Amino acid sequence: MIKVYFYSIINQLNCMLLIKIDPSTQTIEAVETNGQLNDLYRIIGCRTIDVCARQSNGDALTVDDEALLDEPQPPAFMFNGYGPLHGVALLTGCDEEGETVEPTMSLASVERAIQWRGHIHTEPFMAFIAL
């Protein structure tokens, strides 16, 4: 009953729970957010973001778009075969309108999907794909 009540309060406050992945501490935790861009910047600790590692259920990782430009680069991890991904990431969901919502994956399934890579270097690159 307490868990249902807690989620009810969060929904009334226009808040949601996202999953934060921090390779520096090798931790995975639920974090409360309003889902707005400035709040995602604050939680990740960045000024630009990218969305990657899209899953078939609509979940995806929001990451620091400039993490590969840092020297030294932040620690990295792999996520369901995607990566290496450097720095803090947020697992989010997506609704029919493309808005950020709570992810479908559980903390336990995220834990199984991660392989910590530690301090490795990844060469930045950019690719353009014609549609």
ABEGO torsion letter per residue (X at the ends): XAAAAAAAAAAAAGBBBBBBBBAAAGBBBBBBBAGBAAAAAAAAGBABBBBBGBBAAGBBBBBBAAAAABOBBBBBBBBGGBOBBBEBBBBBBBBAAGBBBBBABBAAAAAAABBBAEBBBBBBBBBBBBX
